[in-house]
């Protein structure tokens, strides 16, 4: 498709903004570190423990989370031809929440068997991954039998309702202490990952991104609708399968490592479409990557509440900052471009 | 016309169409024998609910047949892969395209998907084909417009353009004239006739514009309760096939003018 060149400048600007927000994000925090030290420890001249072991992995996590959620949102919106779709419509986050709820809340109800494992943060990561994987597996089995993509969407929402109900029941029987622990997980967090965890996160994330890139042509064809796409030689079932796997790899790992982060997945593709006036996923995919990363870094910088010791829940910030932006964009353009 | 020398693109052999469930077969039409030849404009007419869409869906392999066979270039349609089919047959459907945010150029470019690489890059040849398709339907000036900005007539032309860009011998259109005013109905069908003459493609369309189809088509397929007949419009008129199309209480066919009149 045309006009790839006209977007070059916009892409260049976005890359510069990403670099700027990355540095800003690392420079800000409860401990004030001079910019010289920040820059020095990034390129390896000087050593700064806070930068290298706390702020840098956190900034990288923010980039992975923002871009990953944005891209899985884009994939879902195209696959379901629905502007309200996000990475979590398939019940992926509900599955993760159920897994985590079973581990945290269940440990109180079912006795100390689980409690012994709680010392490891990995338990939560595994539980969240397993939860989203199981919900996804159920959806894939259903989608192999059902032709209608809309039906899969509804079934995903139903799975979400079921898991939410189970979480409610578990919460009802849990102690206040465990409940608080679960709620804290629900706030989302970017800053708790060690380098090892960031590395594993990155590997799974890369698989998701790779599958998304392989889906570009299929996604563009799906813009015409499934019957047209089939008449253009697209293997619908295979493309749908790859797109769903890519989304769940991205959304599943992100939820596992950073908690259920609201809003980004739904909003980023819309913000991107307002700036890049195209439907071509070859342009939208990298653009969503950049916007997702930039906005997540900004949200995280705000959540740090610069010059104070407080860290606000990232989940609240993404919605507080993101929702007004989307409303403003839509009101200004008076048109939902989709 | 010297039909023996002509190349048959699509042919059915005692085809039965309808819907299959586990226990029951509901047959909509059976023993359908049609032949579509290269460079023909064929109109498919019939009353509402008679099964025009079912026939088109079966011919385009969107729905399984009940029995018989559909041969595309002398090979059963089921033996074609999706991609092979996409290079022989392109479609214009009644369903709206999923994203109206596509520009006309993007829409028409998607017709090149069967030929492009894994990421869908357009080569110089693809661009030529796209521009040629835009020229054939006279919508070059609309190419940067978004689909939601187009009128129904313009959108139909863009969809036909997309099918042309797919570079297939056969184009099948499901009711391309619905939602259009009288002028644009004639315009679109006339355009199809022109495309058949200029490109020697075979174009099959279903329509309720029987009067226009009689004037423009090389061949017509008429679906009635009893059977599916295909012949040239003149022969069909003299055989009295059009009289059987509808119940006779309201309208009747006038052989002299080749059109339907309201009973007085």
Interface residues (C-beta under 8 A of the other chain):
Chain A: X1 X2 X78 X81 X213 X214 X216 X217 X220 X221 X222 X223 X224 X225 X227 X228 X230 X231 X232 X233 X234 X235 X273 X278 X279 X280 X282 X337 X338
Chain B: X60 X62 X81 X82 X83 X84 X85 X86 X87 X89 X90 X91 X93 X95 X96 X97 X98 X99 X101 X102 X103 X105 X106 X107 X109 X110 X111 X113 X114 X116 X118 X119 X120 X122 X166
